[in-house]
Amino acid sequence: MYYNKSMIKFVDFKKHVADGKFETAYAMMGDDDFLRHSAIGMLEKLVEMPQLNVACYGDDSDVGEMIANYGQLPMMSEYKLMKCSFENKPFGEVERFLNNIRNNPNPASIVTFDAGTLPNCLAGGNVGKYCVVDCARLDKTMVLRWLADKSKRMNAPVSRDAAALLADYCCNSLMRIDTEFDKLASVRCGETIEESDVRTFVVPDGEFKIYELSDALAKKDVDRTYFIYDSLIVNTAPAAIIGTLYSHFRRLLYAAISECDREMLSRYLRVKPYAVDMAARQAKQYSPKRLKRITDRLSNIDADFKAGRIPDRLALDAFIAETLLIA
């Protein structure tokens, strides 16, 4: 997934921290903000007197000051933590910092970089100078385990069907699941959270609505297809839905026929690995031949309405009707 000297999955990071054999620097990378913040939090718990031993750095931070701080001993603590969050930090400045700490390691200093995707400052010549903690979205099984644990801690029971639907509605994003579960728990006041509560109080992620529409089309479920389609068309422009559907079915087609692994395919399609996993599961509902026909049809529709040969809404209506018939 990333080019680096080592990589640790988030699910293994707690054990890594407990072992006490730390890397010089960690890059927390992945699309789940909750996991990235949790990983940094595990390291922060090692630090006593954080007001003295935890320092935060951004784009405007002076590298000389960072290097000096890195080399100093912590105050009344075994470890100190340097939290770096860079968006536009020049490559050369970060390279200078990484080279310095690699050549002059301080076992008492731990450095973290918080980034959803690999930033330019950590690429190129800096590859191999940090350890990546993979904070991509967890699979559904792990999400349900996390929800079960949170439910127990909060004394807020939740049915398995409700937990599964909440994970789907939030596309396995723990950041959003955490917030939505708190909301549901406050609504139910100690009573079991049911599937109907999720449907009533949680708005499905747009990505999930497209997934649902694709699922209904795969099963040729006419009533469910038009129920989902009607809910989408209310708040989304037909042209936007066409574009999203084209990207979605193209992804399904590649997932069905490609021999690439998920990491390589996610880079090629420029989507998150989680999206590739979802596509691979749903692609099994279609034959490759049907996926190819649907993708070709969407490509033609996209070209037709952009050229003014057909209104976008009419084109989308025709696509939905035709796809329910495509073998």
Secondary structure, DSSP 8 states (H G I E B T S, - for coil): ---SSEEEEHHHHHHHHHHT---SEEEEESS-HHHHHHHHHHHHTT-SSHHHHEEEE-TT--HHHHHHHHHS--SSSS-EEEEE--SS--HHHHHHHHHHHHHS--TTEEEEEEESS--GGGSGGGTTSSEEEE-----HHHHHHHHHHHHHHHT--B-HHHHHHHHHHTTT-HHHHHHHHHHHHHHHTTS-B-HHHHHHH----HHHHHHHHHHHHHTT-HHHHHHHHHHHHHHS-HHHHHHHHHHHHHHHHHHHH--S-HHHHHHHHTS-HHHHHHHHHHHTTS-HHHHHHHHHHHHHHHHHHHTTSS-HHHHHHHHHHHHTT--
